[in-house]
Amino acid sequence: MIHKKAYQRRTPGELRVEQTRDLAPVRVILEALGLITKGLEWPAACYLLAYQGDTPIGAAGIEPRVDAALMRSLAVAEPMRRRGAGEALVKAARVSAHTRGARTLYTLTPPPYLRWFKRLSFVPVPPDQLRQALAGTFLIDYLSAHQPEELSALTALAVDISNDGVIVR
């Protein structure tokens, strides 16, 4: 039996987000922005890529842990910012985390991006809450053990996704 690969019709210049198993473009985007690439291969994680046409322009990772998930490595290439790719990645990350059983989606951010995340309904949470909810995820365990100063320099944020995808009548 011959299997044909299904191709999604892509409009030139169209912004779209897809889940990927190909970590090479994720790594390229993260390295270009100086973000941590350790743990990309962690088996429980999944990654999303934002494309402008056929070009990968952004990435985000999800590390699930029971009823919580960490959105890690949210990144959009510098010249492609302010075009909706970041928001599209966060929206897709919420869906991805929710389908993996998460009720809360956490992230870590440096202070300059705090206002942007607040606009997307994230609220600051105590760092210990994040560490407790996400103990056992690669990035939190790695930062706690190897780069605690970087972990303490970031702001912990969370958003309730327990009703994402639920139809309320």
N, CA and C of each residue as an Amber inpcrd file, in Angstrom:
protein
   507
   0.8460000  -1.1710000   0.0000000   0.0000000   0.0000000   0.0000000
   0.8950000   1.2400000   0.0000000   0.6080000   2.1610000  -0.8650000
   1.3730000   3.3940000  -0.9570000   0.6790000   4.4590000  -0.1120000
   1.4590000   5.0790000   0.7660000   0.9150000   6.1540000   1.5980000
   1.3660000   7.4840000   1.0170000   0.4180000   8.3330000   0.7890000
   0.7490000   9.6810000   0.3290000   0.7150000  10.6020000   1.5220000
   1.6710000  11.4680000   1.5710000   1.7370000  12.4330000   2.6570000
   0.7150000  13.5390000   2.3870000  -0.0810000  13.8300000   3.3780000
  -1.0770000  14.8930000   3.2370000  -0.4020000  16.2380000   3.4770000
  -0.5830000  17.1330000   2.5630000  -0.0110000  18.4630000   2.7000000
  -1.1240000  19.4640000   2.9400000  -0.8980000  20.3230000   3.8750000
  -1.8460000  21.3730000   4.1710000  -1.5970000  22.5150000   3.1920000
  -2.6590000  23.0000000   2.5910000  -2.5120000  24.1130000   1.6590000
  -2.0780000  25.3430000   2.4380000  -1.0090000  25.9590000   1.9830000
  -0.4420000  27.1070000   2.6800000  -0.5210000  28.3340000   1.7930000
  -1.0580000  29.3670000   2.3400000  -1.1160000  30.6360000   1.6380000
   0.1820000  31.3830000   1.9040000   0.8120000  31.9130000   0.8500000
   2.0540000  32.6790000   1.0780000   1.8220000  33.8030000   2.0880000
   2.7310000  33.8850000   3.0590000   2.6270000  34.9350000   4.0640000
   1.6710000  34.6400000   5.2080000   0.9420000  33.5300000   5.1240000
  -0.0200000  33.1810000   6.1670000   0.6990000  32.7760000   7.4610000
   0.1790000  33.2440000   8.5980000   0.7090000  32.8540000   9.9030000
  -0.0650000  31.6410000  10.3830000   0.6610000  30.5900000  10.7580000
   0.0050000  29.4080000  11.3110000   0.9290000  28.7720000  12.3440000
   0.3380000  27.9780000  13.2360000   1.0950000  27.2840000  14.2790000
   0.7900000  25.8020000  14.1710000   1.8380000  24.9970000  14.2190000
   1.7030000  23.5450000  14.1400000   2.5650000  22.8860000  15.2060000
   2.0900000  21.7320000  15.6890000   2.9250000  20.9350000  16.5770000
   3.9790000  20.2440000  15.7140000   5.1740000  20.0750000  16.2620000
   6.2570000  19.4780000  15.4830000   7.0400000  18.4660000  16.3020000
   7.6020000  17.4960000  15.5970000   8.5530000  16.5640000  16.1960000
   9.9610000  16.8910000  15.7240000  10.0440000  17.7540000  14.7140000
  11.3290000  18.1650000  14.1580000  11.8950000  19.2770000  15.0350000
  12.8500000  18.9300000  15.8810000  13.3930000  19.8970000  16.8280000
  14.4820000  20.7860000  16.2440000  14.9440000  20.4920000  15.0430000
  16.0100000  21.2960000  14.4390000  15.5930000  22.7610000  14.2740000
  14.4280000  23.0730000  13.6890000  14.0650000  24.4950000  13.5770000
  13.7850000  25.1430000  14.9340000  13.2890000  24.3690000  15.8850000
  13.0700000  24.8920000  17.2360000  14.4180000  25.3060000  17.8160000
  15.3970000  24.4290000  17.7010000  16.7490000  24.7010000  18.2230000
  17.3540000  25.9400000  17.5550000  17.1970000  26.0820000  16.2460000
  17.7450000  27.2310000  15.5170000  17.1420000  28.5320000  16.0480000
  15.8220000  28.5540000  16.2350000  15.1500000  29.7640000  16.7350000
  15.6250000  30.1010000  18.1420000  15.6830000  29.1040000  19.0150000
  16.0900000  29.3420000  20.4060000  17.5430000  29.7880000  20.4980000
  18.4130000  29.1370000  19.7470000  19.8320000  29.5160000  19.7790000
  20.0420000  30.9270000  19.2520000  19.3030000  31.3140000  18.2250000
  19.4450000  32.6540000  17.6540000  19.0880000  33.7310000  18.6770000
  18.2110000  33.3960000  19.6210000  17.7920000  34.3550000  20.6410000
  18.4870000  34.1290000  21.9750000  19.4510000  33.2000000  22.0170000
  20.2160000  32.9500000  23.2370000  19.4320000  32.2500000  24.3320000
  18.3970000  31.4820000  23.9720000  17.5920000  30.7700000  24.9650000
  18.1190000  29.3590000  25.1910000  17.7620000  28.7790000  26.3110000
  18.2060000  27.4410000  26.7000000  17.6570000  26.3970000  25.7310000
  18.5370000  25.5420000  25.2460000  18.1060000  24.4450000  24.3750000
  18.2460000  23.0910000  25.0640000  18.8130000  23.0830000  26.2520000
  18.9440000  21.8230000  26.9840000  17.5450000  21.2830000  27.2850000
  17.3920000  19.9790000  27.1350000  16.1330000  19.3290000  27.4530000
  15.1010000  19.3400000  26.3460000  15.4600000  19.8180000  25.1640000
  14.4760000  19.8110000  24.0740000  13.9700000  18.4020000  23.7880000
  14.8310000  17.4240000  24.0010000  14.4640000  16.0420000  23.6970000
  13.7210000  15.3520000  24.8450000  13.4230000  16.0810000  25.9280000
  12.7200000  15.4730000  27.0600000  11.4560000  14.8010000  26.5280000
  11.2610000  13.5020000  26.7710000  10.1830000  12.7430000  26.1250000
   8.7660000  13.2720000  26.3500000   8.4770000  13.8400000  27.4890000
   7.1100000  14.2940000  27.7570000   6.7790000  15.6300000  27.0960000
   7.7870000  16.3480000  26.6330000   7.5680000  17.6820000  26.0680000
   7.0370000  17.6120000  24.6460000   6.3500000  18.6760000  24.2570000
   5.9620000  18.8320000  22.8600000   6.3190000  20.2570000  22.4470000
   6.4850000  20.4560000  21.1640000   6.8810000  21.7670000  20.6620000
   5.9600000  22.2370000  19.5570000   5.7850000  23.5350000  19.5340000
   4.9610000  24.1960000  18.5380000   5.8570000  25.1230000  17.7320000
   5.5970000  25.1930000  16.4390000   6.3170000  26.1170000  15.5820000
   5.3270000  27.0610000  14.9230000   5.6570000  28.3270000  14.8950000
   4.8800000  29.3160000  14.1500000   5.5790000  29.5070000  12.8150000
   4.7960000  29.5220000  11.7700000   5.3230000  29.7090000  10.4240000
   4.7110000  30.9630000   9.8130000   5.5160000  31.6550000   9.0430000
   5.0320000  32.7090000   8.1630000   5.2490000  32.1280000   6.7720000
   4.1680000  31.7080000   6.1180000   4.3120000  30.9460000   4.8820000
   4.9730000  29.6270000   5.2190000   6.1070000  29.3410000   4.5980000
   6.8310000  28.0930000   4.8770000   8.0210000  28.2890000   5.8120000
   8.2060000  29.5000000   6.3070000   9.3750000  29.8190000   7.1240000
   9.0510000  29.7530000   8.6160000   9.7630000  28.9130000   9.4020000
   9.5500000  28.9020000  10.8500000  10.0480000  30.2210000  11.4500000
   9.1730000  30.8870000  12.2030000   9.5330000  32.1970000  12.7730000
   9.4300000  32.2360000  14.2910000   8.8600000  31.2020000  14.8970000
   8.7030000  31.2000000  16.3480000   8.4910000  29.7970000  16.8740000
   8.6970000  29.6430000  18.1720000   8.5630000  28.3320000  18.7940000
   8.1070000  28.4780000  20.2330000   7.5130000  27.4150000  20.7330000
   7.1510000  27.3220000  22.1530000   7.1310000  25.8470000  22.5230000
   7.5050000  25.5570000  23.7570000   7.4890000  24.1890000  24.2430000
   6.5070000  24.0430000  25.3850000   5.9880000  22.8450000  25.5440000
   5.0900000  22.5090000  26.6510000   5.6910000  21.3320000  27.3920000
   5.8980000  21.5020000  28.6980000   6.3600000  20.4200000  29.5570000
   5.2350000  20.1330000  30.5540000   4.4590000  19.0530000  30.3340000
   3.3330000  18.7470000  31.2190000   3.7710000  18.0390000  32.4910000
   2.9850000  18.2510000  33.5290000   3.2380000  17.5930000  34.8180000
   1.9000000  17.4460000  35.5350000   1.3160000  16.2720000  35.5140000
   0.0340000  15.9410000  36.1240000  -1.0270000  16.9500000  35.6820000
  -1.4220000  17.8940000  36.5330000  -2.4740000  18.8360000  36.1370000
  -1.9340000  20.2490000  35.9070000  -0.6480000  20.3460000  35.6730000
  -0.0230000  21.6370000  35.3710000   0.9220000  21.4420000  34.1880000
   1.2580000  22.5380000  33.5450000   2.2160000  22.4730000  32.4400000
   3.0290000  23.7570000  32.4250000   4.2480000  23.6320000  31.9370000
   5.1390000  24.7740000  31.7750000   5.2290000  25.1090000  30.2950000
   4.9610000  26.3620000  29.9520000   5.2430000  26.8340000  28.6070000
   6.6660000  27.3620000  28.6550000   7.5460000  26.6890000  27.9640000
   8.9560000  27.0680000  27.9780000   9.3640000  27.5430000  26.5920000
  10.4110000  28.3210000  26.5780000  11.0690000  28.6780000  25.3310000
  10.1560000  29.3540000  24.3150000   9.2680000  30.2100000  24.7720000
   8.4500000  30.9860000  23.8450000   9.3690000  31.9960000  23.1730000
   9.4840000  31.9080000  21.8600000  10.4210000  32.7630000  21.1420000
   9.8950000  33.0680000  19.7500000  10.0450000  34.3150000  19.3380000
   9.7050000  34.7290000  17.9760000  10.9130000  35.4850000  17.4280000
  11.3100000  35.1460000  16.2120000  12.4570000  35.8010000  15.5810000
  12.2520000  37.3180000  15.5900000  13.2950000  38.0310000  15.9210000
  13.2400000  39.4910000  16.0990000  12.5100000  40.2310000  14.9740000
  12.8360000  40.0060000  13.7080000  12.1600000  40.7880000  12.6690000
  10.6860000  40.4250000  12.4700000  10.2330000  39.3280000  13.0810000
   8.8460000  38.8800000  12.9030000   7.9520000  39.2120000  14.0930000
   8.4630000  39.9430000  15.0460000   7.6760000  40.2920000  16.2330000
   6.6340000  41.3550000  15.9010000   5.6410000  41.4520000  16.7750000
   4.5430000  42.4140000  16.6410000   3.6510000  42.1250000  15.4310000
   3.5330000  40.8410000  15.1010000   2.6810000  40.4280000  13.9820000
   1.6970000  39.3420000  14.3950000   1.6290000  39.0570000  15.7030000
   0.6620000  38.0820000  16.1990000   1.1960000  36.6810000  16.4010000
   2.4550000  36.4320000  16.0640000   3.0000000  35.0750000  16.1970000
   3.0870000  34.6490000  17.6620000   3.5180000  35.5500000  18.5320000
   3.6170000  35.2130000  19.9570000   2.2580000  34.8540000  20.5470000
   1.2550000  35.6640000  20.2550000  -0.0900000  35.3700000  20.7530000
  -0.6220000  34.0650000  20.1830000  -0.3520000  33.8010000  18.9060000
  -0.7930000  32.5470000  18.2980000  -0.1100000  31.3510000  18.9640000
   1.1590000  31.4860000  19.3000000   1.8680000  30.4150000  19.9970000
   1.3030000  30.1900000  21.3940000   0.9870000  31.2710000  22.1190000
   0.4080000  31.1240000  23.4640000  -0.9570000  30.4480000  23.3730000
  -1.7660000  30.8480000  22.4220000  -3.0840000  30.2280000  22.2410000
  -2.9370000  28.7310000  21.9580000  -2.0190000  28.3680000  21.0710000
  -1.7860000  26.9570000  20.7600000  -1.2050000  26.2130000  21.9650000
  -0.3500000  26.8820000  22.7380000   0.2200000  26.2660000  23.9380000
  -0.8620000  25.9750000  24.9700000  -1.8270000  26.8820000  25.1080000
  -2.9440000  26.6510000  26.0350000  -3.7080000  25.4000000  25.6330000
  -3.9940000  25.2550000  24.3460000  -4.7220000  24.0850000  23.8500000
  -3.8930000  22.8260000  24.0720000  -2.6240000  22.8900000  23.7320000
  -1.7440000  21.7340000  23.8840000  -1.6470000  21.2940000  25.3410000
  -1.4700000  22.2430000  26.2410000  -1.3760000  21.9140000  27.6740000
  -2.6990000  21.3530000  28.1870000  -3.8050000  21.9490000  27.7610000
  -5.1300000  21.4970000  28.2170000  -5.3980000  20.0670000  27.7480000
  -5.0440000  19.7480000  26.5080000  -5.2810000  18.3920000  26.0110000
  -4.3910000  17.3600000  26.7010000  -3.3400000  17.8160000  27.3690000
  -2.4650000  16.9170000  28.1300000  -2.8630000  16.8670000  29.6050000
  -4.0210000  17.4160000  29.9300000  -4.5660000  17.3130000  31.2810000
  -4.2590000  18.4650000  32.2100000  -3.5710000  19.4840000  31.7320000
  -3.2100000  20.6090000  32.5990000  -4.4190000  21.4910000  32.8770000
  -4.4880000  21.9540000  34.1030000  -5.5190000  22.9150000  34.5020000
  -4.9150000  24.3100000  34.6670000  -3.6060000  24.3500000  34.8260000
  -2.8870000  25.6200000  34.9610000  -1.6760000  25.5830000  34.0420000
  -1.4770000  26.6670000  33.3130000  -0.3090000  26.8070000  32.4610000
   0.6010000  27.8560000  33.0880000   1.8280000  27.4670000  33.3590000
   2.8190000  28.3560000  33.9620000   3.8370000  28.7690000  32.9100000
   4.5010000  29.8630000  33.1760000   5.6400000  30.2710000  32.3700000
   6.5700000  31.1030000  33.2270000   7.7630000  31.2970000  32.7420000
   8.7510000  32.1650000  33.3840000   9.1040000  33.2550000  32.3840000
   9.2270000  34.4780000  32.8660000   9.5630000  35.5560000  31.9450000
  10.4840000  36.5710000  32.5950000  11.3610000  37.1640000  31.7970000
  12.1460000  38.2900000  32.3140000  11.2190000  39.5130000  32.4170000
  11.5650000  40.4510000  33.2900000  10.7010000  41.6170000  33.5320000
  10.2210000  42.3850000  32.2960000  11.0050000  42.5500000  31.2430000
  10.5000000  43.3410000  30.1040000   9.2400000  42.7690000  29.4350000
   8.9850000  41.4720000  29.5940000   7.8330000  40.8510000  28.9300000
   6.6380000  40.6520000  29.8540000   6.7510000  41.0880000  31.0870000
   5.7040000  40.8770000  32.0710000   4.3740000  41.4760000  31.6300000
   4.3840000  42.7020000  31.1750000   3.1370000  43.3660000  30.7590000
   2.4710000  42.6270000  29.5940000   3.2770000  42.1340000  28.6680000
   2.7350000  41.3980000  27.5220000   2.0020000  40.1460000  27.9980000
   2.6050000  39.3810000  28.9020000   1.9570000  38.1740000  29.4190000
   0.6990000  38.5130000  30.2180000   0.7340000  39.5920000  30.9790000
  -0.4620000  39.9960000  31.7290000  -1.6160000  40.2990000  30.7840000
  -1.2970000  40.8780000  29.6440000  -2.3330000  41.1680000  28.6440000
  -2.9700000  39.8740000  28.1330000  -2.2540000  38.7690000  28.2070000
  -2.7630000  37.4690000  27.7700000  -3.3290000  36.6530000  28.9390000
  -3.6840000  37.3390000  30.0310000  -4.3660000  36.7670000  31.2060000
  -3.4600000  36.0260000  32.1820000  -2.1480000  36.0600000  31.9900000
  -1.2460000  35.4660000  32.9740000  -1.1440000  36.4000000  34.1730000
  -1.0240000  35.8020000  35.3500000  -0.8650000  36.5850000  36.5770000
   0.3870000  36.0990000  37.3140000   1.0830000  37.0020000  37.9890000
   2.2470000  36.5820000  38.7690000   1.8450000  35.6210000  39.8870000
   2.6930000  34.6330000  40.1210000   2.4880000  33.6760000  41.2090000
   3.7960000  33.5500000  41.9770000   3.7290000  33.1210000  43.2300000
   4.9710000  32.9180000  43.9810000   5.8450000  31.8620000  43.3040000
   7.1480000  32.1140000  43.2250000   8.0530000  31.1350000  42.5870000
   7.9330000  29.7320000  43.1810000   7.6890000  29.6520000  44.4920000
   7.5580000  28.3280000  45.1120000   6.3400000  27.5730000  44.5890000
   5.2780000  28.2920000  44.2580000   4.0860000  27.6440000  43.6860000
   4.4370000  26.9990000  42.3460000   5.1580000  27.7300000  41.5250000
   5.5820000  27.2020000  40.2290000   6.4940000  25.9980000  40.4210000
   7.4910000  26.1170000  41.2970000   8.4410000  25.0120000  41.5170000
   7.7290000  23.7630000  42.0270000   6.7750000  23.9430000  42.9260000
   6.0530000  22.7970000  43.4780000   5.1790000  22.1380000  42.4070000
   4.4590000  22.9460000  41.6320000   3.5670000  22.4020000  40.6140000
   4.3280000  21.7120000  39.4820000   5.5490000  22.1830000  39.2090000
   6.2850000  21.6960000  38.0440000   7.5430000  20.8970000  38.3800000
   7.6840000  20.4940000  39.6550000   8.8200000  19.6380000  40.0260000
   8.7490000  18.3730000  39.1820000   9.8560000  18.0300000  38.5680000
   9.8850000  16.8550000  37.7040000   9.8730000  17.2120000  36.2230000
   9.6020000  18.4720000  35.8960000   9.7300000  18.8810000  34.4950000
  11.1950000  19.1970000  34.2510000  11.6290000  19.0210000  33.0160000
  13.0520000  19.1820000  32.7380000  13.5530000  20.5800000  33.0690000
  12.9040000  21.6030000  32.5270000  13.4620000  22.9470000  32.6520000
  13.5130000  23.4230000  34.1050000  12.4740000  23.1790000  34.8720000
  12.4660000  23.6280000  36.2720000  13.5330000  22.8820000  37.0620000
  13.6330000  21.5780000  36.8850000  14.6660000  20.8140000  37.5920000
  16.0670000  21.2590000  37.1640000  16.2580000  21.5070000  35.8710000
  17.5590000  21.9320000  35.3600000  17.9520000  23.3020000  35.9240000
  17.0420000  24.2630000  35.8380000  17.3510000  25.5990000  36.3480000
  17.5840000  25.5820000  37.8600000  16.7850000  24.8150000  38.5780000
  16.9460000  24.7310000  40.0370000  18.3150000  24.1760000  40.4080000
  18.7880000  23.1950000  39.6500000  20.0570000  22.5430000  39.9730000
  21.2760000  23.2720000  39.4090000  21.1440000  23.8470000  38.2150000
  22.3240000  24.3830000  37.5230000  22.3630000  25.8990000  37.3770000
  21.2130000  26.5460000  37.3910000  21.1800000  27.9940000  37.1980000
  20.1550000  28.6510000  38.1200000  20.2800000  28.4390000  39.4300000
  19.2790000  28.9990000  40.3510000  19.1990000  30.5230000  40.2880000
  20.3310000  31.1890000  39.9690000  20.3100000  32.6490000  39.8740000
  19.4520000  33.1040000  38.6960000  19.4720000  32.3670000  37.5970000
  18.6190000  32.7110000  36.4530000  17.1570000  32.4620000  36.7990000
  16.8800000  31.3650000  37.4630000  15.5140000  31.0510000  37.8590000
  14.9530000  32.1410000  38.7680000  15.7560000  32.6240000  39.7040000
  15.2660000  33.6560000  40.6250000  15.1410000  35.0250000  39.9520000
  15.8030000  35.2290000  38.8010000  15.7020000  36.5000000  38.0850000
  14.4610000  36.5760000  37.2020000  13.7830000  35.4510000  37.0330000
  12.5960000  35.4100000  36.1870000  11.3360000  35.5280000  37.0340000
  10.2780000  36.0590000  36.4390000   8.9870000  36.1620000  37.1160000
   8.1530000  34.9400000  36.7690000   7.5900000  34.2910000  37.7900000
   6.7030000  33.1470000  37.5870000   5.2970000  33.6640000  37.3130000
   4.6830000  33.1200000  36.2810000   3.3270000  33.5200000  35.9000000
   2.4810000  32.2780000  35.6870000   1.1660000  32.4420000  35.8140000
   0.2540000  31.3260000  35.5870000  -1.0490000  31.8390000  35.0010000
  -1.7210000  30.9550000  34.2850000  -3.0560000  31.2380000  33.7740000
  -3.8930000  29.9760000  33.9500000  -5.1350000  30.1550000  34.3850000
  -6.0600000  29.0420000  34.5730000  -6.5750000  28.6240000  33.2000000
  -6.3200000  27.3820000  32.8180000  -6.8060000  26.8800000  31.5340000
  -7.8090000  25.7430000  31.7400000  -8.3150000  25.6060000  32.9620000
  -9.2050000  24.4960000  33.2740000 -10.4860000  24.5160000  32.4590000
 -10.9080000  25.6810000  31.9980000 -12.1210000  25.7670000  31.1930000
 -11.8440000  25.9700000  29.7070000 -10.5890000  25.9610000  29.3140000
 -10.2680000  26.0940000  27.8890000 -10.8650000  24.8840000  27.1500000
 -11.5810000  25.1510000  26.1160000 -12.1530000  24.0710000  25.3170000
 -13.4360000  23.4850000  25.8830000 -13.8940000  23.9850000  27.0270000
 -15.1290000  23.4930000  27.6300000 -16.2820000  24.3550000  27.1270000
 -17.3210000  23.6780000  26.6620000 -18.4960000  24.4240000  26.2010000
 -19.4190000  24.6300000  27.3830000 -19.7040000  25.8800000  27.6720000
 -20.5940000  26.2320000  28.7840000 -21.9350000  26.6210000  28.1800000
 -22.9690000  25.9590000  28.6230000 -24.3170000  26.2600000  28.0840000
 -25.1550000  26.9040000  29.1470000
